[in-house]
C-alpha cells in the first residue's frame, strides 16, 4: 500500500462518509490491525464516534474484524481493506452496467445495495419498488414480484451474492474465541452464496405523499419496526465486485477487437467469451478451448455469418499481432481460445505507449515502442533503428530514464566495471512501468476528488440555497400551487447566482468525467498486474 493509495482512500471516505470515518479508516490503513482501545487512544476520538465509524466501515465491507493476535481472550482487532475502499471510485460504473443489462430496476437494486453496504432481499425489493412507483405516472405502481425477478436474475448471473454468516463466538468469559472468517464469500467457501431464498412478498410499491425532510428517517424507522416477516430474515446480500470486473474485462477486450479489426470480429469474440463464462476461472490466462463448430452454433442468428466467413474471421483473429485469439488444436474445425492475459498485456502496453506519446511526443514514443519490441538496445542502435539524430535520441533517452519509463542495464566485460569495457543497454520493463503509471493514476484521481470537494465547499451556501428552493418548488407543485407562486419562488435565486451555479455544475461534471476516464485506465492496469501475478 502506497502513500497515494492511502491519500485517495482518505478522500473517498471523507466524500462518502464524513471526516470522522475518514480519520478512523486512514489510521487503520497506516497502522494495520488494531483493537478498539488502541484506535480510541491514537485517534483521540470518543468511544461512541469510533464505534459508529467502525460500524459504517464494517457495514460497507471496508473493514473486517478477527480475534486478537495475542491468543485466546485478547481483544477483537479491526483491519481496513485499501482495495475495498478504492472500489467506491467505480460505483457509478457498477450502477451504469446494471442499468445497461437489467434496466432501471437493476440499476436501483445495485444502487441501493451500494448505499447500504449489505441488506436483505425483502428490504431492497420494497425500497426499489417504492422508488420506481414514485417516478411512474399517476395511477401506475410497480409490483414487488417484478423487482424480485430482476433481483433473482442478478443473483443467477453472480452480480449479487450472499454475505457469509459469521461464526458464533462463545459467550462464556475466558473461553477461546473462534477466529472470524474474513475471506470474501465464494461459491467454494460458502455453498449457498448464490442461492435465492423463498421470499413471501405480495404487494406493490407505495407512492410517497409527503416531502418533508424527516420523511425518509420516519419510513426507515417504520421499516425497522415492521413486525411482518418475509422468510429471508438474517440473509444479507452484497454486490459481487469481482463479477463486475470480469464483465468490464470482457467488454474492454471486445471494444479493443472492434477498434482494431471490425464489429463482426468483436461479436465473434463476444460469443466466445459468453460461451466460456462458466467454464473459465477468474484468474485463468485463457478461456477453455472452443471448436469452430460450437462457435458457429452459438452465434446469434441476427449476425448472418456463414461458416466460411467465420473461418476467415477466426484465421484473421489468430494471425493478428495483438493475439486476442489463439489456436489450440485442429479437431472440430479447429479449437480456439481467447488469450485473456496476452490481451490485457497488449492493451496495457498500448496504454503505456499512449502516455509516453502524450507527455514526451511522438519521437520519444517511437523510441519507447522500439525498446518494448527489441528488449535491449545500445544508444547507437536506438539512434539507427529509430532514425533519430544522435543528440536528440540521447536527450530523449535520458528524459525517459529520469522518469523511470526506461531502465539502463550495465553488462561489464571485466569485473572492474570500467566504463570503456562495459555495455550499456536500454530496456523497458513493462510490469514495473505499469505499476508506476498506476500510482500516477491514483495521484491524478486524488487531485480530481480534492478539487471537487474544494469547489463544493467554496459554493456550499449557494448549493444549500438552491436545494432549499428546489424542495419548496417540489412541495408547491405537489400541493397544486399557482404559477405566479412558483415564479416568485424561482426568482429567489438571482441571475448572477444562477450563472455561478451553472459554472459550478459544468466544472463538477468535467471533474466527474475525467475521474471516470482515469478509472478506466486504473482498471486496465490493475487487471494486467493481477493477471501477471496470477500467471507467474
LUMRO-494097 format. One record per residue (C-alpha): residue number from 0; x, y, z. Coordinates in steps of 0.001 Angstrom, whole numbers, plus 500000, padded with zeros to 6 digits. Layout:
SITE|n|xx|yy|zz
SITE|NUM|X|Y|Z $
...
# end
This chain:
SITE|n|xx|yy|zz
SITE|0|500000|500000|500000 $
SITE|1|501470|503332|498917 $
SITE|2|501028|506903|500169 $
SITE|3|498970|507772|497061 $
SITE|4|496550|504906|497725 $
SITE|5|496125|505933|501387 $
SITE|6|495517|509565|500351 $
SITE|7|492894|508550|497770 $
SITE|8|491196|506194|500262 $
SITE|9|491004|509024|502797 $
SITE|10|489420|511405|500269 $
SITE|11|486858|508778|499178 $
SITE|12|485929|508028|502816 $
SITE|13|485572|511758|503556 $
SITE|14|483389|512358|500495 $
SITE|15|481022|509430|501174 $
SITE|16|481022|509012|504987 $
SITE|17|482448|512191|506536 $
SITE|18|485652|513295|508264 $
SITE|19|485323|511089|511378 $
SITE|20|485104|507854|509343 $
SITE|21|487984|509149|507193 $
SITE|22|490152|509623|510299 $
SITE|23|489459|506114|511632 $
SITE|24|489804|504475|508198 $
SITE|25|493121|506152|507258 $
SITE|26|494508|505418|510751 $
SITE|27|493802|501689|510300 $
SITE|28|495290|501772|506785 $
SITE|29|498526|503308|508084 $
SITE|30|498848|501348|511344 $
SITE|31|497397|497947|510390 $
SITE|32|495122|495800|512568 $
SITE|33|494303|497378|515964 $
SITE|34|491841|496822|518795 $
SITE|35|489174|499321|519851 $
SITE|36|491090|500775|522829 $
SITE|37|494212|501446|520733 $
SITE|38|492173|503124|517971 $
SITE|39|490454|505413|520511 $
SITE|40|493767|506306|522170 $
SITE|41|495691|507024|518937 $
SITE|42|492943|508898|517047 $
SITE|43|491835|510978|520047 $
SITE|44|488146|510425|519200 $
SITE|45|485393|509484|521644 $
SITE|46|484385|505838|522144 $
SITE|47|480966|506465|520608 $
SITE|48|482370|508069|517427 $
SITE|49|484962|505318|516916 $
SITE|50|482334|502584|517375 $
SITE|51|479976|504252|514891 $
SITE|52|482798|504739|512377 $
SITE|53|483807|501065|512648 $
SITE|54|480139|500074|512196 $
SITE|55|479983|502103|508954 $
SITE|56|483234|500572|507653 $
SITE|57|482166|497005|508533 $
SITE|58|478672|497552|507083 $
SITE|59|480197|498552|503727 $
SITE|60|482793|495770|503728 $
SITE|61|485695|498228|504001 $
SITE|62|486757|496818|507365 $
SITE|63|486929|493298|508817 $
SITE|64|487447|492084|512360 $
SITE|65|489003|488981|513889 $
SITE|66|490081|487671|517282 $
SITE|67|493275|489218|518635 $
SITE|68|496723|488067|517612 $
SITE|69|497843|487612|521235 $
SITE|70|495817|484437|521702 $
SITE|71|492526|483400|523335 $
SITE|72|490695|486133|525193 $
SITE|73|492575|489015|523555 $
SITE|74|490506|491983|522278 $
SITE|75|488970|491878|518789 $
SITE|76|491110|493622|516164 $
SITE|77|489911|495654|513178 $
SITE|78|491586|495765|509776 $
SITE|79|490729|498065|506855 $
SITE|80|490994|496964|503220 $
SITE|81|492503|499540|500841 $
SITE|82|491268|497648|497748 $
SITE|83|487683|497662|499005 $
SITE|84|487708|501417|499688 $
SITE|85|489108|502101|496198 $
SITE|86|486066|500262|494759 $
SITE|87|483989|503319|495782 $
SITE|88|485624|505064|492830 $
SITE|89|483908|502580|490479 $
SITE|90|480373|502833|491964 $
SITE|91|478964|504876|489016 $
SITE|92|480292|502256|486583 $
SITE|93|478700|499374|488516 $
SITE|94|475346|501180|488538 $
SITE|95|475530|502076|484829 $
SITE|96|476394|498465|483915 $
SITE|97|473403|497173|485903 $
SITE|98|471170|499690|484090 $
SITE|99|472536|498560|480699 $
SITE|100|471979|494866|481445 $
SITE|101|468805|494915|483587 $
SITE|102|467157|498300|483084 $
SITE|103|466048|500804|485709 $
SITE|104|465126|498080|488217 $
SITE|105|468612|496531|488094 $
SITE|106|470166|499983|488397 $
SITE|107|468200|500837|491561 $
SITE|108|468880|497414|493144 $
SITE|109|472651|497834|492725 $
SITE|110|472463|501476|493860 $
SITE|111|470511|500504|496984 $
SITE|112|472985|497749|497913 $
SITE|113|475977|500036|497329 $
SITE|114|474416|502713|499527 $
SITE|115|473511|500284|502322 $
SITE|116|476611|498071|502129 $
SITE|117|474536|494927|502630 $
SITE|118|470847|494363|503267 $
SITE|119|468093|491743|502912 $
SITE|120|466315|490925|499667 $
SITE|121|462856|491857|501017 $
SITE|122|464041|495277|502219 $
SITE|123|465747|496006|498873 $
SITE|124|462704|494903|496839 $
SITE|125|460329|497131|498859 $
SITE|126|462593|500197|498652 $
SITE|127|463233|499805|494906 $
SITE|128|459513|499215|494170 $
SITE|129|458623|502378|496114 $
SITE|130|461233|504438|494225 $
SITE|131|460081|503141|490839 $
SITE|132|456436|503827|491734 $
SITE|133|457372|507378|492772 $
SITE|134|458696|508069|489244 $
SITE|135|455773|506434|487408 $
SITE|136|452754|508205|486009 $
SITE|137|449816|508797|488342 $
SITE|138|447825|505599|488943 $
SITE|139|450668|503213|487977 $
SITE|140|452624|501166|490531 $
SITE|141|455490|498659|490452 $
SITE|142|454715|495105|491577 $
SITE|143|457080|493524|494128 $
SITE|144|457262|490351|492005 $
SITE|145|458842|492250|489066 $
SITE|146|461597|493651|491285 $
SITE|147|462111|490206|492898 $
SITE|148|462501|488683|489432 $
SITE|149|465252|491181|488483 $
SITE|150|466947|490597|491860 $
SITE|151|466940|486825|491180 $
SITE|152|468447|487390|487706 $
SITE|153|471277|489449|489231 $
SITE|154|471964|486585|491669 $
SITE|155|471803|483941|488901 $
SITE|156|474425|485841|486887 $
SITE|157|476505|486254|490117 $
SITE|158|476366|490075|490168 $
SITE|159|474925|489738|493693 $
SITE|160|475996|487278|496386 $
SITE|161|475104|486426|499949 $
SITE|162|477226|487737|502787 $
SITE|163|478840|484760|504569 $
SITE|164|477357|484137|508040 $
SITE|165|479704|484996|510882 $
SITE|166|480631|482061|513149 $
SITE|167|479170|482177|516640 $
SITE|168|481658|483218|519320 $
SITE|169|481339|481663|522791 $
SITE|170|479579|483882|525313 $
SITE|171|481371|482430|528376 $
SITE|172|484267|484651|529553 $
SITE|173|487645|483001|529290 $
SITE|174|486558|480593|526555 $
SITE|175|488746|480766|523439 $
SITE|176|487003|482683|520671 $
SITE|177|486749|481122|517244 $
SITE|178|488505|483177|514569 $
SITE|179|486178|485174|512355 $
SITE|180|486296|484260|508685 $
SITE|181|487162|487481|506853 $
SITE|182|487714|485927|503423 $
SITE|183|485382|487171|500667 $
SITE|184|482447|484847|500091 $
SITE|185|482885|482492|497155 $
SITE|186|480826|479509|495991 $
SITE|187|483689|477257|497140 $
SITE|188|483881|478623|500695 $
SITE|189|480132|479197|501119 $
SITE|190|477905|476730|499207 $
SITE|191|474717|478863|499393 $
SITE|192|476444|482023|498151 $
SITE|193|474169|482268|495081 $
SITE|194|471004|480614|496424 $
SITE|195|467923|482868|496415 $
SITE|196|465654|482246|499445 $
SITE|197|461908|481798|499003 $
SITE|198|460619|485230|499984 $
SITE|199|456892|485867|500564 $
SITE|200|456440|489356|499132 $
SITE|201|452980|490278|497895 $
SITE|202|452061|493860|497083 $
SITE|203|453017|496889|495063 $
SITE|204|455219|499928|495536 $
SITE|205|453779|502802|497576 $
SITE|206|453856|506413|496456 $
SITE|207|455391|508872|498933 $
SITE|208|452897|511658|499550 $
SITE|209|454724|513977|501933 $
SITE|210|458050|515548|501008 $
SITE|211|459230|516792|504384 $
SITE|212|462877|516356|505362 $
SITE|213|462120|513824|508085 $
SITE|214|460013|511526|505916 $
SITE|215|462904|509253|504926 $
SITE|216|464004|508831|508532 $
SITE|217|460445|508033|509609 $
SITE|218|459972|505477|506835 $
SITE|219|463331|503845|507724 $
SITE|220|462215|503659|511363 $
SITE|221|458872|502115|510348 $
SITE|222|460734|499546|508252 $
SITE|223|462850|498579|511262 $
SITE|224|459779|498234|513491 $
SITE|225|457796|496341|510828 $
SITE|226|456715|493095|512545 $
SITE|227|455900|491370|509228 $
SITE|228|458282|488539|508275 $
SITE|229|459145|487549|504713 $
SITE|230|461214|484385|505173 $
SITE|231|464663|485920|504495 $
SITE|232|465497|487301|507947 $
SITE|233|469237|487150|508620 $
SITE|234|470137|486554|504942 $
SITE|235|472052|489601|503729 $
SITE|236|473185|490386|500182 $
SITE|237|476084|492379|498777 $
SITE|238|477411|493384|495358 $
SITE|239|479902|490916|493851 $
SITE|240|482581|493328|492593 $
SITE|241|484729|490568|491068 $
SITE|242|481882|489526|488748 $
SITE|243|481508|493129|487584 $
SITE|244|485265|493281|486981 $
SITE|245|485131|490159|484807 $
SITE|246|482356|491828|482791 $
SITE|247|484445|495026|482453 $
SITE|248|487474|492987|481345 $
SITE|249|485441|491175|478686 $
SITE|250|483935|494451|477437 $
SITE|251|487416|496025|477260 $
SITE|252|488690|493138|475102 $
SITE|253|485574|493224|472862 $
SITE|254|485906|497000|472406 $
SITE|255|489623|496660|471571 $
SITE|256|488875|493992|468918 $
SITE|257|486185|496240|467384 $
SITE|258|488622|499180|467204 $
SITE|259|491499|497087|465837 $
SITE|260|489535|494965|463320 $
SITE|261|485775|495424|462884 $
SITE|262|482389|494934|464550 $
SITE|263|481890|491362|463268 $
SITE|264|485227|490229|464775 $
SITE|265|484218|491744|468125 $
SITE|266|480872|489888|468042 $
SITE|267|482695|486578|467434 $
SITE|268|484977|487280|470433 $
SITE|269|481905|488307|472495 $
SITE|270|480273|484940|471653 $
SITE|271|483430|483050|472659 $
SITE|272|483655|484908|475974 $
SITE|273|479960|484319|476695 $
SITE|274|480315|480567|475969 $
SITE|275|483284|480217|478346 $
SITE|276|481937|482388|481211 $
SITE|277|481007|479397|483381 $
SITE|278|483945|477105|482498 $
SITE|279|486792|479638|482822 $
SITE|280|488172|480561|486261 $
SITE|281|488566|484309|487005 $
SITE|282|492385|484158|487109 $
SITE|283|492841|481935|484009 $
SITE|284|495294|483163|481353 $
SITE|285|492982|481996|478553 $
SITE|286|489478|480576|478089 $
SITE|287|488735|476873|477639 $
SITE|288|489215|475695|474006 $
SITE|289|486115|476052|471817 $
SITE|290|485678|474366|468442 $
SITE|291|484734|476359|465348 $
SITE|292|481563|474246|465103 $
SITE|293|480498|475221|468655 $
SITE|294|481226|478904|467994 $
SITE|295|479202|478780|464745 $
SITE|296|476194|477186|466504 $
SITE|297|476325|479741|469356 $
SITE|298|476450|482850|467132 $
SITE|299|473139|484766|467272 $
SITE|300|471148|484363|464019 $
SITE|301|470936|488150|463625 $
SITE|302|474666|488307|462740 $
SITE|303|474105|486354|459453 $
SITE|304|477655|484969|459436 $
SITE|305|478165|481970|457138 $
SITE|306|480543|479173|458135 $
SITE|307|483267|480002|455544 $
SITE|308|483143|483662|456647 $
SITE|309|483513|482582|460310 $
SITE|310|486622|480510|459426 $
SITE|311|488139|483510|457669 $
SITE|312|487459|485777|460668 $
SITE|313|488934|483221|463110 $
SITE|314|492077|482961|460959 $
SITE|315|492298|486769|460880 $
SITE|316|491979|486955|464690 $
SITE|317|494638|484249|465216 $
SITE|318|497103|485984|462829 $
SITE|319|496599|489453|464357 $
SITE|320|499707|490753|466248 $
SITE|321|497575|491682|469293 $
SITE|322|496958|487922|469865 $
SITE|323|493407|488296|471163 $
SITE|324|492549|484781|469907 $
SITE|325|494846|481745|469748 $
SITE|326|494571|478324|468122 $
SITE|327|494692|475327|470480 $
SITE|328|494090|472386|468098 $
SITE|329|492600|471145|464839 $
SITE|330|489646|468991|465962 $
SITE|331|486044|470131|465331 $
SITE|332|487093|472520|462575 $
SITE|333|489817|473993|464799 $
SITE|334|489988|474690|468563 $
SITE|335|490236|478342|469572 $
SITE|336|490819|480226|472842 $
SITE|337|490654|483890|473877 $
SITE|338|494089|484845|475253 $
SITE|339|492924|486876|478266 $
SITE|340|496373|487577|479733 $
SITE|341|498000|488434|476392 $
SITE|342|495086|490698|475501 $
SITE|343|495433|492587|478818 $
SITE|344|499236|492769|478406 $
SITE|345|498917|494208|474895 $
SITE|346|496262|496711|475997 $
SITE|347|498421|497798|478962 $
SITE|348|501358|498138|476558 $
SITE|349|499293|500341|474220 $
SITE|350|498301|502482|477243 $
SITE|351|501958|502960|478241 $
SITE|352|502867|503930|474659 $
SITE|353|499975|506418|474591 $
SITE|354|501089|508022|477872 $
SITE|355|504678|508434|476606 $
SITE|356|503413|509972|473353 $
SITE|357|501153|512451|475157 $
SITE|358|503845|513520|477643 $
SITE|359|507035|513433|475588 $
SITE|360|505979|513486|471923 $
SITE|361|505848|511048|469017 $
SITE|362|509641|510616|468702 $
SITE|363|510016|509567|472347 $
SITE|364|507069|507197|471831 $
SITE|365|508910|505717|468813 $
SITE|366|511983|505020|470994 $
SITE|367|509790|503586|473791 $
SITE|368|507941|501331|471316 $
SITE|369|511252|500212|469805 $
SITE|370|512655|499231|473232 $
SITE|371|509456|497302|474048 $
SITE|372|509850|495240|470878 $
SITE|373|513639|494787|470766 $
SITE|374|514051|494346|474554 $
SITE|375|517695|495521|474878 $
SITE|376|519475|498118|472719 $
SITE|377|522590|500271|472984 $
SITE|378|522300|504018|472426 $
SITE|379|523814|503789|468923 $
SITE|380|521350|501026|467979 $
SITE|381|518426|503151|469245 $
SITE|382|519578|506047|467030 $
SITE|383|519876|503795|463980 $
SITE|384|516627|501820|464391 $
SITE|385|514517|504871|465364 $
SITE|386|516138|507020|462643 $
SITE|387|516585|509964|465048 $
SITE|388|519731|512189|465204 $
SITE|389|522220|511187|467915 $
SITE|390|521837|514362|470036 $
SITE|391|518012|514201|470056 $
SITE|392|517959|510455|470733 $
SITE|393|520358|510926|473651 $
SITE|394|518206|513716|475190 $
SITE|395|515008|511670|474790 $
SITE|396|516561|508523|476291 $
SITE|397|517837|510455|479303 $
SITE|398|514447|512137|479777 $
SITE|399|512670|508745|479717 $
SITE|400|515355|507358|482048 $
SITE|401|514858|510216|484529 $
SITE|402|511098|509466|484587 $
SITE|403|511772|505717|485224 $
SITE|404|509991|504806|481980 $
SITE|405|513239|503331|480584 $
SITE|406|515884|501383|482537 $
SITE|407|519636|501177|481926 $
SITE|408|521330|497804|482312 $
SITE|409|525114|497518|482653 $
SITE|410|526868|494416|481292 $
SITE|411|530649|494524|482098 $
SITE|412|533269|492685|480047 $
SITE|413|535588|492677|483060 $
SITE|414|534919|492515|486825 $
SITE|415|536107|496106|487449 $
SITE|416|533059|497685|485672 $
SITE|417|535313|500080|483754 $
SITE|418|533087|502306|481529 $
SITE|419|535231|501639|478456 $
SITE|420|534762|497875|478889 $
SITE|421|531002|497875|479741 $
SITE|422|527930|497543|477542 $
SITE|423|525133|499987|478433 $
SITE|424|521797|498595|477277 $
SITE|425|518488|500470|477432 $
SITE|426|515357|498425|478148 $
SITE|427|511705|498764|479219 $
SITE|428|510299|496554|481981 $
SITE|429|506564|496628|481282 $
SITE|430|505294|495394|484667 $
SITE|431|507203|497876|486927 $
SITE|432|506384|500678|484466 $
SITE|433|502675|499743|484627 $
SITE|434|502853|499790|488450 $
SITE|435|504447|503253|488373 $
SITE|436|501783|504547|485979 $
SITE|437|499073|503071|488238 $
SITE|438|500403|505102|491183 $
SITE|439|500402|508184|488963 $
SITE|440|496734|507468|488118 $
SITE|441|495876|507192|491842 $
SITE|442|497521|510583|492398 $
SITE|443|495565|512094|489486 $
SITE|444|492212|510795|490790 $
SITE|445|493034|512028|494314 $
SITE|446|493734|515512|492878 $
SITE|447|490419|515432|490973 $
SITE|448|488456|514375|494083 $
SITE|449|490214|517017|496184 $
SITE|450|489403|519694|493615 $
SITE|451|485739|518640|493517 $
SITE|452|485496|518756|497328 $
SITE|453|487104|522230|497293 $
SITE|454|484732|523540|494592 $
SITE|455|481714|522200|496501 $
SITE|456|482925|523656|499817 $
SITE|457|483537|527090|498270 $
SITE|458|479949|527235|496949 $
SITE|459|478339|525438|499904 $
SITE|460|475998|528337|500830 $
SITE|461|474765|528746|497249 $
SITE|462|474216|524988|496809 $
SITE|463|472219|524806|500067 $
SITE|464|470086|527759|498969 $
SITE|465|469448|526098|495581 $
SITE|466|468442|522809|497272 $
SITE|467|466051|524612|499651 $
SITE|468|464358|526424|496757 $
SITE|469|464052|523176|494763 $
SITE|470|462441|521499|497791 $
SITE|471|459963|524398|498185 $
SITE|472|459103|524247|494467 $
SITE|473|458528|520478|494633 $
SITE|474|456290|520906|497684 $
SITE|475|454270|523669|495988 $
SITE|476|453848|521615|492798 $
SITE|477|452518|518643|494804 $
SITE|478|450033|520904|496606 $
SITE|479|448892|522417|493267 $
SITE|480|450162|525991|493712 $
SITE|481|449506|528803|491246 $
SITE|482|452125|529550|488504 $
SITE|483|452663|533019|489999 $
SITE|484|453727|531476|493311 $
SITE|485|456172|529139|491569 $
SITE|486|457683|532040|489592 $
SITE|487|458047|534081|492779 $
SITE|488|459961|531250|494478 $
SITE|489|462177|530699|491408 $
SITE|490|463138|534392|491456 $
SITE|491|464641|533958|494936 $
SITE|492|467849|532926|493099 $
SITE|493|469282|535971|491326 $
SITE|494|470715|535927|487785 $
SITE|495|474411|536111|488962 $
SITE|496|473747|533213|491377 $
SITE|497|472204|531155|488550 $
SITE|498|475255|531821|486397 $
SITE|499|477558|530835|489273 $
SITE|500|475577|527603|489786 $
SITE|501|475757|526726|486083 $
SITE|502|479533|527297|486055 $
SITE|503|479956|525164|489183 $
SITE|504|477902|522292|487729 $
SITE|505|479903|522457|484499 $
SITE|506|483192|522240|486427 $
SITE|507|481967|519341|488582 $
SITE|508|480701|517449|485510 $
SITE|509|484119|517855|483875 $
SITE|510|485861|516603|487033 $
SITE|511|483483|513597|487239 $
SITE|512|484066|512772|483578 $
SITE|513|487856|512983|483990 $
SITE|514|487640|510794|487103 $
SITE|515|485715|508084|485219 $
SITE|516|488188|508167|482321 $
SITE|517|491198|507789|484641 $
SITE|518|489404|504950|486445 $
SITE|519|489172|503052|483137 $
SITE|520|492979|503255|482858 $
SITE|521|493303|502203|486532 $
SITE|522|491089|499175|485917 $
SITE|523|493083|498095|482851 $
SITE|524|496438|498420|484647 $
SITE|525|495133|496644|487782 $
SITE|526|493761|493793|485646 $
SITE|527|497089|493421|483821 $
SITE|528|499122|493459|487068 $
SITE|529|496805|490949|488799 $
SITE|530|496776|488696|485716 $
SITE|531|500590|488776|485529 $
SITE|532|500920|487954|489247 $
SITE|533|498441|485067|488900 $
SITE|534|500152|483578|485838 $
SITE|535|503708|483832|487213 $
# end
